[in-house]
Amino acid sequence: SDLRWPNLHRVLHDSAAAGCLVAEHLWDLGHRNVLCIDSSYGHGNFEKPVPNDWAAGYNFVQEWTRRGGRWSSMVHRVE
């Protein structure tokens, strides 16, 4: 957690399997609400599967939802 944002934890992952592991880890720590942030390039695709290595966001959301967790998304812009 950053000192400027207490209790905010950032988790980065880049594979489909990692998405499921991150969901399991956060759930086990007691988290129930998450914010999924995508890049302005649209790599995340949280709501539909993508046929490439960027499926991590989709797999995370599927596992998170299956466990009963809540999530929302936001696009981070670097411009």
FENLINCOR-V861596 format. One record per residue. RES is the residue in three letters. PHI is phi in degrees with one decimal (none if undefined). PSI is psi as a letter, one per 30 degrees, with the letter a starting at -180 (999 if undefined). BURIAL is 1 if it has 9 or more other C-alpha atoms within 8 Angstrom, else 0. Layout:
res->RES phi->PHI psi->PSI burial->BURIAL
res->RES phi->PHI psi->PSI burial->BURIAL
//
This chain:
res->SER phi->none psi->k burial->0
res->ASP phi->-81.0 psi->k burial->0
res->LEU phi->-60.6 psi->e burial->0
res->ARG phi->-73.0 psi->f burial->0
res->TRP phi->-130.9 psi->i burial->0
res->PRO phi->-59.4 psi->k burial->0
res->ASN phi->69.9 psi->g burial->0
res->LEU phi->-98.6 psi->k burial->0
res->HIS phi->-117.8 psi->k burial->0
res->ARG phi->-106.6 psi->k burial->0
res->VAL phi->-126.2 psi->k burial->0
res->LEU phi->-111.7 psi->k burial->0
res->HIS phi->-149.7 psi->l burial->0
res->ASP phi->-136.3 psi->g burial->1
res->SER phi->-144.0 psi->l burial->1
res->ALA phi->-61.5 psi->e burial->1
res->ALA phi->-63.2 psi->e burial->0
res->ALA phi->-64.1 psi->e burial->1
res->GLY phi->-57.7 psi->e burial->1
res->CYS phi->-68.1 psi->e burial->1
res->LEU phi->-65.2 psi->e burial->0
res->VAL phi->-64.5 psi->e burial->1
res->ALA phi->-59.8 psi->e burial->1
res->GLU phi->-61.3 psi->e burial->1
res->HIS phi->-62.5 psi->e burial->0
res->LEU phi->-63.8 psi->e burial->1
res->TRP phi->-62.7 psi->e burial->1
res->ASP phi->-62.8 psi->f burial->0
res->LEU phi->-80.6 psi->f burial->0
res->GLY phi->100.3 psi->g burial->0
res->HIS phi->-72.9 psi->k burial->0
res->ARG phi->-132.0 psi->f burial->0
res->ASN phi->-127.8 psi->k burial->0
res->VAL phi->-134.5 psi->l burial->1
res->LEU phi->-112.8 psi->k burial->0
res->CYS phi->-97.7 psi->k burial->1
res->ILE phi->-110.9 psi->k burial->1
res->ASP phi->-104.5 psi->l burial->1
res->SER phi->-77.3 psi->l burial->1
res->SER phi->-70.2 psi->f burial->1
res->TYR phi->-85.5 psi->f burial->0
res->GLY phi->76.0 psi->h burial->0
res->HIS phi->-76.2 psi->f burial->0
res->GLY phi->-67.9 psi->e burial->1
res->ASN phi->43.0 psi->i burial->1
res->PHE phi->-76.5 psi->f burial->1
res->GLU phi->-109.2 psi->f burial->0
res->LYS phi->-143.7 psi->k burial->0
res->PRO phi->-68.5 psi->k burial->1
res->VAL phi->-121.9 psi->k burial->0
res->PRO phi->-86.0 psi->h burial->0
res->ASN phi->-156.0 psi->a burial->0
res->ASP phi->-71.4 psi->f burial->0
res->TRP phi->-90.0 psi->g burial->1
res->ALA phi->-78.8 psi->g burial->1
res->ALA phi->-58.1 psi->e burial->1
res->GLY phi->-62.9 psi->e burial->1
res->TYR phi->-62.9 psi->e burial->1
res->ASN phi->-64.1 psi->e burial->1
res->PHE phi->-60.1 psi->e burial->1
res->VAL phi->-62.8 psi->e burial->1
res->GLN phi->-61.6 psi->e burial->0
res->GLU phi->-68.1 psi->e burial->1
res->TRP phi->-63.4 psi->e burial->1
res->THR phi->-65.7 psi->e burial->1
res->ARG phi->-59.0 psi->e burial->0
res->ARG phi->-79.1 psi->f burial->0
res->GLY phi->100.8 psi->g burial->0
res->GLY phi->-76.5 psi->l burial->1
res->ARG phi->-107.5 psi->k burial->1
res->TRP phi->-148.6 psi->l burial->1
res->SER phi->-141.7 psi->l burial->0
res->SER phi->-124.4 psi->l burial->1
res->MET phi->-151.8 psi->k burial->0
res->VAL phi->-100.3 psi->k burial->0
res->HIS phi->-91.5 psi->k burial->0
res->ARG phi->-107.9 psi->k burial->0
res->VAL phi->-103.5 psi->f burial->0
res->GLU phi->-65.9 psi->999 burial->0
//
